[in-house]
Amino acid sequence: MKKYEIEIAGLTRLLPLVDIGDHLAIANFSLLGDAEITTAAAQQLAGMLPSVDYLVTADAKGIPLAHELSRCLFKPTYIVARQTKKAYMQNPVTLSTGTLTLDGCDATLLKGKRVALIDDVISTGSSLAALEQLVTQVGATVIARAAVLAEGYAATREDIIYLEKLPVFDTL
C-alpha cells in the first residue's frame, strides 16, 4: 500500500493512500487513537486561534482535538454536535437537513457567544458548513474555523486556520 509522509506539529506520520474513485486517492488521517499528535497539534493551533467563548465540533473525529484545545486554552467546556438525536438530549436543536443535533442545554450556552469550529481535516467544507449553520441557528457567531489539515481545495481557503496542507492524489 502506498503511503504519504507528512509532518504535523513536529511529528511525522505515514498516512495510507485510499482510493476514493474517479482516479483520485486521499491520505487517510485520523486523530482518533493518536494522543501524541492530537496534543501537539492542539498546542500549536491554540496559539493561532482568536479569543473565543466556546469550541464546537461535530462527532466524532474532531472530539479529541476539541478536548485538547480546551485544555490548552483553559476552557472548561467544549460543545459537540451529534450526528443523530440522542434520547438523553433535552430540547434538542436539529438542522433542517437532520444531519446535526445539539442538546438544548448546549444550544442555550452558545446563544450570543463567539465560537471556533474545530475539525481534524477540512476537505470539501460541507461538514464545517453544516456545523456553522447549526451554531448560527442557535445564535452563536463563528469567528474561527480550525483544523489540523486542509485537504485539496480547502488549503486555498482564507477563512480557515490549519497546520498543514494535505494533497489529493491522482491515481492515473
Disulfide bonds with the S-S distance in Angstrom:
none
